[in-house]
Amino acid sequence: VTAVQTCALPIYLKRHGKDVKKYVRDLEEALIRTLDPLGLEAKRFEGLTGVWLEAPPRKIASIGVHISRWVTTHGYALNVDLDAAPFTEWITACGLEDASFTTIARELAQPVRVDEIRPFARDALAEVFDLSFEELPAEDGHGLYSQPIHGNLATRR
């Protein structure tokens, strides 16, 4: 089971407007559009960051960004298929006593893979941020740069 899909979305905010609040609202909008094709009606709650489902309030995505010299790092975590109990039992979502965390899989009552969600996320991010994405070649893995430090950390136990 894949715990969480995390998109680290570097965006140069000088190009997209130097407005951190707008950037966070745009991330929320991209998440809402990601969930829409799945039949999940997500929304924002005034004064809170993240994306929610209603009645009762259930948080399905969290946002955390870091901005340095108007370049963002980090982004959002969309709960795809994980055991949300630790979050619900140990954390009070945004300080709301009656709120809990949920996942796409729980809401659809079936297992869901990150690969099933990725195209919806890509399309929503492209639309909201007016971006185009290129397919990375996959002949040597996933088309990503090698990460020897991460590999070494993963093998240490």
C-alpha positions in Angstrom: 0.0 0.0 0.0 1.4 3.4 -0.9 1.0 5.7 2.1 0.8 9.2 0.6 1.4 10.8 -2.8 3.6 13.8 -2.3 4.2 16.3 -5.1 7.2 18.4 -4.6 6.4 21.1 -7.1 9.1 23.7 -7.6 7.5 26.8 -9.1 9.3 30.1 -9.8 6.9 32.6 -8.2 8.4 35.6 -10.0 6.7 34.1 -13.1 3.5 33.1 -11.3 3.2 36.3 -9.2 4.9 36.9 -5.9 1.8 36.0 -3.9 2.3 33.1 -1.4 -1.4 33.0 -0.4 -2.4 32.7 -4.1 0.1 30.0 -4.6 -1.3 28.0 -1.7 -4.9 28.6 -2.8 -3.8 27.4 -6.3 -2.4 24.2 -4.9 -5.7 23.7 -3.1 -7.5 24.2 -6.4 -5.3 21.7 -8.2 -6.1 19.2 -5.5 -9.8 19.8 -5.7 -9.6 19.3 -9.5 -7.5 16.1 -9.0 -10.3 14.6 -6.9 -13.2 15.7 -9.0 -12.8 13.0 -11.7 -13.0 10.4 -8.9 -16.4 11.7 -7.9 -15.0 13.2 -4.7 -16.3 16.7 -4.0 -13.5 18.4 -2.2 -13.5 21.9 -0.9 -11.6 24.5 1.1 -12.6 25.6 4.5 -12.3 29.3 5.1 -9.3 30.1 7.3 -7.8 26.6 7.0 -5.1 25.3 4.6 -5.6 22.0 2.9 -8.4 20.2 1.1 -11.4 18.7 2.8 -14.4 16.5 2.3 -17.6 17.5 4.2 -20.2 16.0 6.5 -18.4 15.3 8.7 -15.2 17.3 7.9 -12.4 15.0 6.7 -9.0 16.3 5.6 -7.8 14.5 2.5 -4.8 16.7 1.6 -2.3 18.8 3.4 -0.1 21.6 2.1 3.3 22.6 3.3 5.6 24.9 1.3 9.0 26.5 1.6 9.9 29.5 -0.4 13.4 30.9 -0.9 14.2 33.6 -3.5 10.6 33.1 -4.9 11.3 29.5 -5.7 9.0 27.0 -4.0 9.9 23.6 -2.7 7.6 21.0 -1.2 4.0 21.2 -2.1 1.2 18.9 -1.0 0.5 15.5 0.4 -2.6 13.8 -1.0 -3.8 10.8 1.1 -4.2 8.1 -1.5 -4.3 4.8 0.5 -3.0 4.6 4.0 -4.0 3.8 7.6 -5.3 7.2 8.6 -5.9 6.0 12.2 -2.6 7.4 13.6 -3.4 10.8 12.1 -7.0 10.8 13.4 -6.2 9.3 16.8 -3.0 11.3 17.6 -3.5 14.6 15.7 -6.4 17.0 15.8 -6.7 18.1 12.2 -6.2 21.8 12.1 -7.4 22.1 15.7 -10.9 21.0 14.8 -12.1 18.4 17.4 -14.7 16.9 15.1 -12.5 16.6 12.0 -10.6 13.5 10.9 -8.2 12.5 8.2 -9.3 10.4 5.3 -8.0 8.8 2.1 -9.1 8.4 -1.5 -9.2 4.6 -0.9 -11.5 5.0 2.1 -13.8 7.3 0.4 -14.1 5.1 -2.7 -14.2 1.9 -0.5 -11.6 0.2 -2.7 -7.8 0.1 -2.9 -6.2 2.9 -5.0 -2.7 3.1 -6.4 -0.8 6.3 -6.7 -0.3 5.6 -10.4 -4.1 5.8 -10.9 -4.2 9.3 -9.4 -1.0 10.7 -11.0 -2.6 11.6 -14.4 -5.4 13.5 -12.6 -2.9 15.4 -10.5 -0.7 16.2 -13.6 -3.6 17.5 -15.5 -4.9 19.6 -12.6 -1.5 21.2 -11.9 -1.0 21.9 -15.6 -4.4 23.6 -15.8 -4.2 25.7 -12.6 -0.6 26.8 -13.0 -0.6 27.0 -16.9 2.2 24.5 -17.2 3.1 21.8 -19.7 4.8 18.6 -18.7 7.2 16.5 -20.6 7.5 12.7 -20.3 10.8 11.7 -18.9 12.6 8.8 -20.6 12.4 5.7 -18.5 15.0 3.4 -20.1 17.3 3.8 -17.0 14.7 3.5 -14.2 12.0 6.2 -13.9 13.7 8.9 -15.8 15.0 10.5 -12.6 18.5 11.5 -11.7 20.2 8.9 -9.6 20.0 9.4 -5.8 23.1 7.5 -4.4 22.7 9.2 -1.0 19.1 8.1 -0.7 20.0 4.6 -1.8 22.7 4.4 0.8 20.4 5.6 3.6 17.8 3.0 2.6 20.2 0.2 2.9 21.5 1.2 6.4 19.6 -0.5 9.2 
